Amino acid sequence: MNKKYIQIIFSIIVAVIFAMTGRLTAQTGWYPLQSGTNNILKSVFFVTPTTGYMSGNGIILKTLNGGTNWLVISTAFSGSSIYFNNQYTGYICEGTIYKTTDGGVSWTDQHQSAMLSISFADLNTGYAVGYNSKIAKTTNGGASWELQFVSMYGNKLNSVFFRNPSTGFIAGGKMTEPYSGVIYKTINGGNSWYEVSPPTSDIDFRSITFPSNEIGYAVGGYEYGSSGVIYKSTNSGETWVQQGIVNRDLNSIHFWDTQIGYTVGEGGIILKTTNGSAIWNSQVSSSDKDLNSVYFLANNLGFTVGSAGSVQKTINGGIFGPPFAVAGRVTFPNGQPVTKGIVKALKYDPQQNAVIVVDTARIQTNGDYILRNLNIDSVDIMAYPDDEDVEVDANPPQFVPTYFAGINSGTISWTASRTLYTNNNLFNIDIRVFNITGTGGNSFISGGVYVAPPQTGGLQNAIVYAMNGSEFKGFSVSRSGGPYDINNITQGTYRVICDRFGYWQAEKNVVVGSVSPDTINFYMTGINVIGIEPISGVIPKVFNLSQNYPNPFNPVTKINVDVPKSTMVKVAVYDMIGKEVEVLVNDQLSAGSYKIDWNASKYASGIYFYRITTSEFTDIKKMVLVK
């Protein structure tokens, strides 16, 4: 068998594996999907992890299995931009705007022409932009469109993005000499527009996005030559600063949050940042074709489309490589190294109500540790004096279990731990631990850790600390069913503190005599319920509704809101058809920043929208529940 046939067979095997699994391990990075067409693909949009659409020259396609298979749903028109409000209602434009209300089965002409990009601020308010400075606006879900113009110049408007029905941005370029890039802004729903970026010679801006009210990004390329540019604004688009130049045109940009973003373009180029555009790293692309659109449903689940029917997918944020390492040193407050113990990477699984050990490493005699097998995920790092299975009273440990909290501080609080996102090798993650002092007595503290209300089940892996003043005198890790025992402590007065992932910290006072005190039980209240709490004493300058995190989520997510003055605030959740399913907040809030917890355990998987409403501000965002 010659080399050519071996290569063909190998390619077929790889394709079959892709088709059968639809996913790969963390080593995969970006991998190709079979689109079934050679047409140029210009836009991609997913409404759920499984249901997505893409459009291009004379073709529209749909998938119901995450991109493994694509079905051609129309060849009647082209689409340079596609946008869906839910699984059924969507819009497409390249020249004419079309609308579907049945998931792409049929499309109706919206009687607007010369459009290149379309986006919706909410279910009813949408904008389309295109040639000759033309803008079309609808406030009734496409039933009618009103024409607007940003200027009298013959500009080509390539991209539109609205944060809310009032505030939006348009990016493009001038079609006549002297060529330059243009960015426009409106704060009154398109009634008026003004240019916020000084003309940039020879640049054509092709994509714009705002992951927050203040932070925005725009990418494009030069009219002459092949060079791509990235611009960033930190003041709501009023001014823009160039972040860098690459040797290929950039056509599309998508940010998951203010830190994690992707841009794609000419020749299969894919760039990623994890620090808000301070550094962009090139990723390994499975295609050398021009990439025209990038879209992410989560910080690790994304798609690109481009020329010659090119489609790519990643399930791990585009990272191609082995598991990552986290390394550092465990020290006491005086800087002396800890010579014995274990460091663990931990996660809390709210569905199982369990603390999961992701990876472990022994502390070396010089205090160093290395966790070698972490995938792209968020974890909490914690130092233990020894494995929980070891009887601590048999060999009193040197220190209490302590989370990583930065080089210059320490903490005993599970709820105050610092979460690391391991999308790369991380070094100098030092852990400061606290000594255990004054052990060796013959008294003890015992009891159980339970879920509130009382006696509704024991909690394993809760840590119970005994403190005398500012000194730690001992600890215990609760076992199956919730029992704990803090042994070998002296007589005295103690603060007994109980911490456990997913629950509020609890504390009790006890006087320990020559014999064991009465049993001290803790009844822990879960954090992951609907509730609102202030998260900052700083009064924000403007209203803001942040993107929920995590997203997608199962079943708990968090939403942050900024309220610059005392006012009535309503935050509600809606399903895909706009039905209000739950009110999270409907109260008079004082000025400040707040965190809202939403537990969606009783709802089905799918796309939901959450909306903040005040007398002066309204915003809506999308979130994905995946069970």
Secondary structure as UniProt FT lines:
FT   HELIX           3..21
FT   TURN            26..27
FT   STRAND          30..33
FT   STRAND          41..46
FT   STRAND          52..56
FT   TURN            57..58
FT   STRAND          59..63
FT   TURN            66..67
FT   STRAND          71..74
FT   STRAND          81..84
FT   STRAND          90..93
FT   STRAND          97..100
FT   TURN            103..104
FT   STRAND          108..109
FT   STRAND          115..120
FT   STRAND          126..130
FT   HELIX           131..133
FT   STRAND          134..138
FT   TURN            141..142
FT   STRAND          146..149
FT   STRAND          155..162
FT   STRAND          168..174
FT   STRAND          180..186
FT   TURN            189..190
FT   STRAND          194..195
FT   STRAND          200..201
FT   STRAND          203..209
FT   STRAND          216..222
FT   STRAND          228..233
FT   TURN            236..237
FT   STRAND          241..246
FT   STRAND          250..255
FT   STRAND          261..265
FT   HELIX           266..268
FT   STRAND          270..273
FT   TURN            276..277
FT   STRAND          281..282
FT   STRAND          291..296
FT   STRAND          302..306
FT   HELIX           307..309
FT   STRAND          311..314
FT   TURN            317..318
FT   STRAND          324..331
FT   TURN            333..334
FT   STRAND          342..349
FT   TURN            350..353
FT   STRAND          354..362
FT   TURN            365..366
FT   STRAND          368..374
FT   STRAND          378..384
FT   TURN            388..389
FT   TURN            392..394
FT   STRAND          402..403
FT   TURN            407..408
FT   TURN            415..416
FT   STRAND          419..421
FT   STRAND          431..432
FT   STRAND          435..436
FT   STRAND          443..451
FT   TURN            452..455
FT   TURN            460..461
FT   STRAND          463..468
FT   TURN            469..470
FT   STRAND          471..477
FT   TURN            480..481
FT   STRAND          483..489
FT   STRAND          492..499
FT   TURN            501..502
FT   STRAND          506..512
FT   STRAND          522..524
FT   STRAND          531..536
FT   STRAND          544..545
FT   STRAND          556..563
FT   STRAND          567..574
FT   TURN            576..577
FT   STRAND          580..589
FT   STRAND          592..599
FT   TURN            601..602
FT   STRAND          606..613
FT   STRAND          618..625
//
